[in-house]
Amino acid sequence: MSNKTLRLVITTLLLVAVVAGLFGFTPAVHAQDKIKVGLSFSDFATERWKNEEVLMRGLLEGKGYEVLSAEANHDVKLQNDQIDTFVAQGAKAIIVVAEDGDAAVTAVDKAADAGVKVLAYDRLIKSSKIAAYLSFNNVEVGRQQSLGVLKALGFDGDKTGSWTKDNPVKLVKLGGSPTDNNAILFRQGQDEVLQPYVDSGVITVVADQWVENWDAANALKLMENILTAQNNKIDAVVASNDGTALGALQALKAQKLAGVVPISGQDATADGCNSIVKGELTVSILKDIRNLSPLAIDLVDKLLKGETVDGLKEYTMAELTNNKDAQGNVMAYFLPVVQVNKDNVYELVVKSGFQSYDDVYRDIPDADRPERPAEATPAM
């Protein structure tokens, strides 16, 4: 290209820029100009995680961020690799739903050392290098699960109904995935309620199992084995989420015990609430993700902008893990939870729009359904 031609090209470009400025045109913002935020999920088999991925993605994009997202399918190494990839791609913040709160430390610490803001979402990552930990009151989840089951058995405060030392409740504990710190906290809350009755002999724990990966199929197999070992003589099940509870209920149904043996769940899933209205699942715990996801995005936005974040409180790792030997401190925020049962599922879950009317009352005869709330009426 000659010097004359080059000067002509430059002059033309300058004229275009001036005209664009005069008429208010601004250059388009390309993806590479946006700040990147990663979303790292342990799995999408658990019903809530995909819903929250969609919600968080939309909120982040609405604030102008570019979103990187990955799901690890319960593979701890893959999740660490995905977090490493986010950092290599230039993510400035990563929201992590950890498959394993211990294993994730490797990648999370590297990310934090590289200046990335890491937010542990709903599941604790056992590193003091995380920017914050957001979740629900997970110990209270466990308390409410046990209280819901005991109420169904006739327990009322100090009163134990027809249950005595000579006729104790035969109770099964189904914990969550042993790699999920939340499962430990749920169990802590469950035992705070149950242990006094176990100590007094009014409750006998006939089986105590942990359900790998929160897998309903694993819960089904465990419950089948427990029923066989106990000759079907069990009186209650404290299960730690809806998925594991519904798996266990398949085994109970086969022995005609569904709706007879009280059983707890968690997350107020569509299937769980449908089971509640059918009289099978006794109680679930509502953790309103519609509040958690926006809180997470707001926190990440403020961290990236260097703004003050209100509401965070410092906790020791020991109290967050129920392990007195755990070291370090973490900034955290916990949202409240509420018990869902047959008496309040319509108000708390359906009328609030947390789950759809049609999903919750699936296969329920019209005559047995409550009136459809106006806001739940499907669009035509």
DRENVEXDREN-861736 format. One line per field, with one value per residue (C-alpha): residue number from 1; residue in three letters; x, y, z. Coordinates in Angstrom, 3 decimals. Layout:
i (NUM, ...) .
aa (ALA, ...) .
c1 (X, ...) .
c2 (Y, ...) .
c3 (Z, ...) .
END
This chain:
i (1, 2, 3, 4, 5, 6, 7, 8, 9, 10, 11, 12, 13, 14, 15, 16, 17, 18, 19, 20, 21, 22, 23, 24, 25, 26, 27, 28, 29, 30, 31, 32, 33, 34, 35, 36, 37, 38, 39, 40, 41, 42, 43, 44, 45, 46, 47, 48, 49, 50, 51, 52, 53, 54, 55, 56, 57, 58, 59, 60, 61, 62, 63, 64, 65, 66, 67, 68, 69, 70, 71, 72, 73, 74, 75, 76, 77, 78, 79, 80, 81, 82, 83, 84, 85, 86, 87, 88, 89, 90, 91, 92, 93, 94, 95, 96, 97, 98, 99, 100, 101, 102, 103, 104, 105, 106, 107, 108, 109, 110, 111, 112, 113, 114, 115, 116, 117, 118, 119, 120, 121, 122, 123, 124, 125, 126, 127, 128, 129, 130, 131, 132, 133, 134, 135, 136, 137, 138, 139, 140, 141, 142, 143, 144, 145, 146, 147, 148, 149, 150, 151, 152, 153, 154, 155, 156, 157, 158, 159, 160, 161, 162, 163, 164, 165, 166, 167, 168, 169, 170, 171, 172, 173, 174, 175, 176, 177, 178, 179, 180, 181, 182, 183, 184, 185, 186, 187, 188, 189, 190, 191, 192, 193, 194, 195, 196, 197, 198, 199, 200, 201, 202, 203, 204, 205, 206, 207, 208, 209, 210, 211, 212, 213, 214, 215, 216, 217, 218, 219, 220, 221, 222, 223, 224, 225, 226, 227, 228, 229, 230, 231, 232, 233, 234, 235, 236, 237, 238, 239, 240, 241, 242, 243, 244, 245, 246, 247, 248, 249, 250, 251, 252, 253, 254, 255, 256, 257, 258, 259, 260, 261, 262, 263, 264, 265, 266, 267, 268, 269, 270, 271, 272, 273, 274, 275, 276, 277, 278, 279, 280, 281, 282, 283, 284, 285, 286, 287, 288, 289, 290, 291, 292, 293, 294, 295, 296, 297, 298, 299, 300, 301, 302, 303, 304, 305, 306, 307, 308, 309, 310, 311, 312, 313, 314, 315, 316, 317, 318, 319, 320, 321, 322, 323, 324, 325, 326, 327, 328, 329, 330, 331, 332, 333, 334, 335, 336, 337, 338, 339, 340, 341, 342, 343, 344, 345, 346, 347, 348, 349, 350, 351, 352, 353, 354, 355, 356, 357, 358, 359, 360, 361, 362, 363, 364, 365, 366, 367, 368, 369, 370, 371, 372, 373, 374, 375, 376, 377, 378, 379, 380) .
aa (MET, SER, ASN, LYS, THR, LEU, ARG, LEU, VAL, ILE, THR, THR, LEU, LEU, LEU, VAL, ALA, VAL, VAL, ALA, GLY, LEU, PHE, GLY, PHE, THR, PRO, ALA, VAL, HIS, ALA, GLN, ASP, LYS, ILE, LYS, VAL, GLY, LEU, SER, PHE, SER, ASP, PHE, ALA, THR, GLU, ARG, TRP, LYS, ASN, GLU, GLU, VAL, LEU, MET, ARG, GLY, LEU, LEU, GLU, GLY, LYS, GLY, TYR, GLU, VAL, LEU, SER, ALA, GLU, ALA, ASN, HIS, ASP, VAL, LYS, LEU, GLN, ASN, ASP, GLN, ILE, ASP, THR, PHE, VAL, ALA, GLN, GLY, ALA, LYS, ALA, ILE, ILE, VAL, VAL, ALA, GLU, ASP, GLY, ASP, ALA, ALA, VAL, THR, ALA, VAL, ASP, LYS, ALA, ALA, ASP, ALA, GLY, VAL, LYS, VAL, LEU, ALA, TYR, ASP, ARG, LEU, ILE, LYS, SER, SER, LYS, ILE, ALA, ALA, TYR, LEU, SER, PHE, ASN, ASN, VAL, GLU, VAL, GLY, ARG, GLN, GLN, SER, LEU, GLY, VAL, LEU, LYS, ALA, LEU, GLY, PHE, ASP, GLY, ASP, LYS, THR, GLY, SER, TRP, THR, LYS, ASP, ASN, PRO, VAL, LYS, LEU, VAL, LYS, LEU, GLY, GLY, SER, PRO, THR, ASP, ASN, ASN, ALA, ILE, LEU, PHE, ARG, GLN, GLY, GLN, ASP, GLU, VAL, LEU, GLN, PRO, TYR, VAL, ASP, SER, GLY, VAL, ILE, THR, VAL, VAL, ALA, ASP, GLN, TRP, VAL, GLU, ASN, TRP, ASP, ALA, ALA, ASN, ALA, LEU, LYS, LEU, MET, GLU, ASN, ILE, LEU, THR, ALA, GLN, ASN, ASN, LYS, ILE, ASP, ALA, VAL, VAL, ALA, SER, ASN, ASP, GLY, THR, ALA, LEU, GLY, ALA, LEU, GLN, ALA, LEU, LYS, ALA, GLN, LYS, LEU, ALA, GLY, VAL, VAL, PRO, ILE, SER, GLY, GLN, ASP, ALA, THR, ALA, ASP, GLY, CYS, ASN, SER, ILE, VAL, LYS, GLY, GLU, LEU, THR, VAL, SER, ILE, LEU, LYS, ASP, ILE, ARG, ASN, LEU, SER, PRO, LEU, ALA, ILE, ASP, LEU, VAL, ASP, LYS, LEU, LEU, LYS, GLY, GLU, THR, VAL, ASP, GLY, LEU, LYS, GLU, TYR, THR, MET, ALA, GLU, LEU, THR, ASN, ASN, LYS, ASP, ALA, GLN, GLY, ASN, VAL, MET, ALA, TYR, PHE, LEU, PRO, VAL, VAL, GLN, VAL, ASN, LYS, ASP, ASN, VAL, TYR, GLU, LEU, VAL, VAL, LYS, SER, GLY, PHE, GLN, SER, TYR, ASP, ASP, VAL, TYR, ARG, ASP, ILE, PRO, ASP, ALA, ASP, ARG, PRO, GLU, ARG, PRO, ALA, GLU, ALA, THR, PRO, ALA, MET) .
c1 (0.000, 1.453, 1.827, -0.828, -3.294, -2.499, -3.123, -6.477, -7.551, -6.611, -8.419, -11.543, -11.533, -11.150, -14.078, -16.246, -15.340, -16.192, -19.562, -20.384, -19.633, -21.779, -24.788, -24.401, -23.269, -21.150, -19.079, -20.629, -19.411, -17.996, -17.910, -14.173, -14.820, -17.135, -16.004, -16.305, -17.951, -17.857, -20.644, -19.355, -21.973, -21.402, -24.213, -27.542, -29.110, -30.267, -33.386, -32.590, -29.134, -30.167, -32.930, -30.407, -27.929, -30.581, -31.543, -27.970, -26.978, -29.863, -29.077, -25.395, -26.067, -28.561, -25.714, -23.507, -21.274, -20.180, -21.094, -18.986, -20.806, -19.884, -21.384, -19.118, -21.515, -20.352, -16.700, -14.448, -11.422, -13.507, -14.897, -11.393, -10.323, -13.342, -12.507, -8.904, -10.264, -12.428, -9.336, -7.398, -10.289, -10.027, -12.906, -12.706, -15.213, -16.493, -19.602, -19.074, -21.559, -18.939, -19.244, -16.735, -15.953, -12.522, -11.461, -12.523, -9.963, -7.152, -8.622, -10.313, -7.104, -5.290, -8.085, -8.063, -4.270, -4.737, -7.028, -10.333, -13.272, -14.653, -18.114, -19.091, -22.760, -24.966, -22.166, -19.121, -15.681, -13.281, -10.854, -10.395, -9.430, -12.996, -14.503, -17.727, -20.057, -23.793, -26.317, -29.380, -29.479, -28.566, -28.586, -32.151, -33.027, -32.119, -34.039, -37.180, -36.881, -36.795, -39.535, -41.813, -41.367, -41.818, -45.008, -46.416, -45.583, -47.569, -44.704, -45.652, -43.028, -42.206, -45.109, -44.213, -47.669, -47.918, -44.151, -42.334, -39.124, -41.054, -42.479, -39.813, -39.900, -37.798, -36.184, -34.017, -31.578, -30.742, -28.032, -26.984, -23.766, -20.844, -18.755, -21.274, -20.619, -24.298, -25.175, -23.097, -24.918, -28.326, -27.377, -26.257, -29.686, -31.506, -29.622, -30.162, -33.869, -33.627, -30.812, -32.655, -35.323, -32.669, -30.940, -34.221, -34.945, -38.102, -36.418, -34.194, -32.108, -32.270, -30.239, -27.986, -26.836, -25.364, -26.581, -23.727, -24.258, -27.727, -28.820, -32.450, -31.491, -28.917, -31.543, -33.937, -31.373, -30.435, -34.071, -34.813, -31.937, -33.034, -36.618, -35.388, -33.091, -35.869, -38.647, -40.421, -40.730, -39.714, -41.759, -40.081, -37.418, -35.466, -34.169, -32.131, -33.642, -36.580, -34.570, -33.376, -36.783, -38.564, -36.086, -36.774, -40.506, -40.307, -39.122, -41.792, -44.507, -43.502, -44.203, -47.397, -45.753, -45.854, -48.058, -47.860, -44.232, -43.487, -40.544, -38.828, -37.276, -35.836, -35.938, -39.736, -39.190, -42.124, -42.010, -41.562, -44.552, -46.631, -45.758, -46.796, -50.249, -50.617, -50.013, -46.688, -43.843, -44.545, -42.484, -40.044, -38.010, -38.427, -35.154, -36.281, -33.601, -35.331, -33.725, -30.322, -29.406, -30.026, -28.114, -25.164, -25.152, -25.444, -22.545, -20.319, -21.186, -20.194, -16.989, -15.929, -16.706, -14.919, -18.109, -19.081, -21.033, -23.533, -24.845, -21.813, -20.685, -17.426, -17.632, -14.930, -14.435, -14.896, -18.472, -19.313, -18.122, -19.034, -15.372, -13.492, -10.147, -10.991, -8.887, -9.585, -12.436, -14.977, -17.364, -20.865, -24.553, -27.432, -31.053, -33.943, -35.802, -39.373, -41.104, -43.566, -46.304, -49.751, -51.380, -49.264, -47.880, -50.552, -49.803, -46.019, -45.169, -48.000, -49.544, -46.097, -45.210, -42.243, -43.673, -46.465, -50.004, -50.068, -46.811, -47.756, -51.267, -50.285, -52.503, -54.720, -58.459, -60.015, -62.428, -59.485, -57.547, -57.728, -58.722, -56.076, -54.494, -54.933, -51.183, -50.715, -53.140, -51.169, -50.885, -53.176) .
c2 (0.000, 3.418, 6.255, 8.207, 5.319, 4.817, 8.519, 8.267, 5.246, 6.981, 10.171, 8.181, 6.365, 9.642, 11.138, 8.102, 8.466, 12.167, 11.585, 8.767, 11.052, 13.855, 11.580, 9.847, 6.467, 4.409, 1.361, -2.002, -3.701, -7.054, -10.126, -9.715, -6.289, -7.713, -8.947, -12.729, -14.569, -18.364, -20.619, -24.009, -26.650, -30.041, -31.578, -30.918, -34.206, -32.407, -30.552, -27.159, -26.599, -26.163, -23.789, -21.701, -21.763, -20.259, -17.675, -16.614, -16.506, -14.170, -11.899, -11.684, -10.991, -8.340, -6.590, -6.754, -9.687, -12.485, -15.836, -18.997, -22.079, -25.712, -28.777, -31.500, -34.465, -35.337, -35.554, -33.680, -33.678, -32.408, -29.607, -28.518, -28.610, -26.514, -23.925, -23.820, -23.282, -20.377, -18.715, -19.321, -17.782, -14.626, -14.999, -12.358, -14.119, -17.685, -18.920, -22.547, -25.217, -27.682, -31.412, -31.884, -29.002, -30.445, -31.402, -28.042, -26.253, -27.105, -25.183, -22.511, -21.541, -21.239, -19.057, -16.861, -16.523, -15.319, -12.550, -14.218, -13.641, -17.083, -17.397, -20.710, -21.089, -23.068, -25.584, -24.626, -24.820, -25.410, -22.618, -19.302, -17.839, -17.764, -14.277, -15.403, -18.314, -17.929, -20.512, -21.193, -22.047, -25.672, -26.740, -25.420, -27.486, -30.613, -29.494, -28.888, -32.258, -34.079, -31.923, -32.596, -36.334, -36.353, -34.316, -36.871, -39.587, -37.784, -36.082, -32.709, -30.960, -33.258, -35.550, -38.640, -39.884, -43.666, -44.153, -45.433, -47.256, -50.500, -49.378, -47.109, -45.512, -47.543, -44.734, -44.672, -41.854, -41.254, -38.621, -36.842, -37.187, -37.559, -35.192, -32.353, -30.311, -29.332, -32.975, -32.823, -29.682, -31.206, -34.181, -31.864, -30.240, -33.556, -34.981, -31.905, -32.797, -36.594, -37.364, -36.574, -39.110, -41.635, -41.129, -41.674, -44.839, -43.565, -43.659, -46.438, -45.730, -49.004, -47.768, -44.797, -44.458, -41.746, -41.504, -41.045, -38.174, -37.553, -40.198, -41.361, -44.758, -45.198, -44.241, -46.804, -49.609, -48.613, -48.506, -51.862, -53.402, -51.721, -52.931, -56.454, -56.365, -54.970, -57.199, -53.988, -52.907, -49.263, -46.335, -43.232, -42.005, -38.769, -38.304, -35.236, -34.059, -34.717, -36.796, -39.292, -39.299, -40.082, -42.884, -44.328, -43.937, -46.282, -49.002, -48.061, -48.182, -51.706, -52.745, -50.645, -48.318, -45.066, -42.631, -44.852, -44.239, -40.500, -39.317, -35.962, -34.262, -30.887, -28.276, -28.254, -29.676, -30.117, -33.903, -33.605, -31.293, -33.531, -36.408, -34.284, -33.559, -37.278, -38.017, -39.810, -37.405, -35.924, -32.763, -30.876, -27.759, -24.673, -22.943, -20.185, -20.037, -16.977, -15.096, -16.825, -16.431, -12.652, -12.238, -14.110, -12.024, -8.777, -9.816, -10.764, -7.500, -5.488, -7.460, -6.871, -3.166, -2.854, -1.791, -2.491, -5.713, -5.507, -8.445, -10.708, -12.087, -13.810, -17.458, -19.920, -22.925, -25.051, -23.893, -24.104, -27.699, -28.940, -29.923, -28.370, -29.002, -27.042, -23.907, -20.482, -17.988, -17.284, -14.432, -15.863, -15.050, -17.423, -17.184, -18.610, -21.848, -22.982, -26.336, -27.403, -29.951, -30.871, -28.056, -25.206, -26.404, -24.464, -21.141, -21.437, -23.159, -22.833, -19.464, -17.905, -19.207, -21.265, -24.318, -24.401, -25.404, -28.030, -29.647, -29.807, -31.150, -33.494, -36.613, -35.180, -35.333, -31.935, -32.415, -32.809, -29.781, -26.330, -23.393, -22.369, -19.097, -16.299, -15.794, -19.507, -19.548, -20.703, -18.287, -18.990) .
c3 (0.000, -1.017, 1.448, -0.443, -0.178, 3.503, 4.223, 2.389, 4.479, 7.743, 6.721, 5.831, 9.172, 11.041, 9.145, 9.963, 13.650, 13.665, 11.950, 14.349, 17.270, 15.863, 15.473, 18.821, 17.520, 19.910, 19.040, 19.890, 23.068, 22.080, 24.307, 24.813, 26.387, 29.056, 32.457, 32.630, 35.507, 35.791, 37.078, 38.249, 39.115, 40.680, 38.618, 36.945, 38.088, 41.245, 40.102, 41.580, 40.081, 36.437, 37.526, 39.427, 36.548, 34.281, 36.893, 37.667, 34.014, 33.243, 36.198, 35.282, 31.625, 32.675, 34.496, 31.416, 32.338, 30.026, 31.585, 31.454, 32.723, 33.331, 35.002, 36.410, 36.560, 40.109, 38.992, 41.442, 39.134, 36.231, 38.369, 39.372, 35.728, 34.762, 37.429, 36.147, 32.630, 33.787, 35.236, 32.005, 30.053, 32.136, 34.593, 37.325, 39.585, 39.889, 41.668, 42.715, 43.734, 44.940, 44.446, 47.247, 49.587, 50.359, 46.831, 45.364, 47.552, 45.120, 42.187, 44.288, 46.079, 42.748, 41.429, 44.536, 44.342, 40.757, 42.017, 41.155, 43.531, 44.423, 45.928, 47.542, 46.621, 49.024, 49.703, 51.712, 50.135, 53.005, 52.172, 53.933, 50.533, 49.235, 49.030, 50.698, 51.398, 50.756, 51.823, 53.929, 57.621, 57.037, 60.680, 60.909, 57.821, 59.773, 62.840, 60.802, 59.075, 62.396, 63.914, 60.935, 61.222, 65.007, 64.745, 62.312, 64.862, 67.545, 69.382, 70.837, 72.925, 75.838, 74.953, 72.956, 72.058, 72.178, 71.974, 75.063, 75.996, 75.616, 72.303, 70.748, 67.327, 64.889, 62.920, 59.794, 59.024, 55.364, 55.169, 52.008, 50.075, 52.499, 50.336, 50.790, 53.928, 53.985, 54.606, 57.798, 58.917, 58.149, 60.291, 63.091, 63.144, 62.854, 65.809, 67.974, 67.870, 67.815, 70.247, 73.505, 72.535, 71.511, 74.857, 76.726, 74.764, 73.062, 69.635, 68.345, 65.242, 63.312, 60.314, 59.601, 55.979, 53.738, 50.136, 47.687, 45.214, 46.679, 44.178, 44.429, 42.975, 45.740, 48.327, 46.868, 47.172, 50.709, 51.817, 50.208, 52.159, 55.389, 55.022, 54.399, 57.436, 59.650, 58.290, 57.183, 60.804, 60.621, 61.887, 60.455, 58.036, 58.292, 54.744, 53.892, 50.593, 48.286, 45.824, 48.420, 50.114, 46.846, 46.180, 49.619, 49.037, 46.062, 48.419, 50.974, 48.302, 47.346, 50.939, 51.174, 53.691, 51.688, 53.568, 56.638, 57.582, 58.015, 55.912, 55.440, 52.440, 51.424, 48.630, 48.062, 44.578, 42.217, 42.630, 46.376, 46.757, 44.501, 46.833, 49.821, 48.410, 47.626, 51.299, 50.822, 51.635, 55.062, 55.071, 52.851, 53.599, 51.447, 50.627, 48.322, 45.642, 44.199, 47.077, 47.083, 43.410, 43.233, 46.487, 44.994, 41.832, 43.779, 46.006, 43.054, 41.310, 44.381, 44.913, 41.322, 41.604, 44.941, 46.700, 50.306, 50.873, 53.712, 55.735, 55.670, 59.016, 59.900, 60.940, 61.931, 59.704, 62.822, 63.356, 59.658, 59.402, 62.892, 63.160, 66.089, 64.363, 61.198, 60.743, 59.271, 58.981, 56.244, 55.538, 55.158, 54.875, 55.649, 54.551, 56.596, 55.785, 56.385, 56.784, 54.059, 54.711, 53.417, 55.391, 53.997, 50.643, 48.736, 50.442, 50.712, 47.457, 44.948, 45.731, 46.064, 42.605, 43.814, 42.038, 39.485, 40.402, 37.649, 38.773, 42.445, 41.774, 38.973, 38.938, 41.678, 40.766, 40.123, 43.014, 45.426, 44.200, 45.775, 43.599, 41.105, 42.238, 39.704, 39.305, 38.632, 35.695, 32.621, 29.711, 26.775) .
END
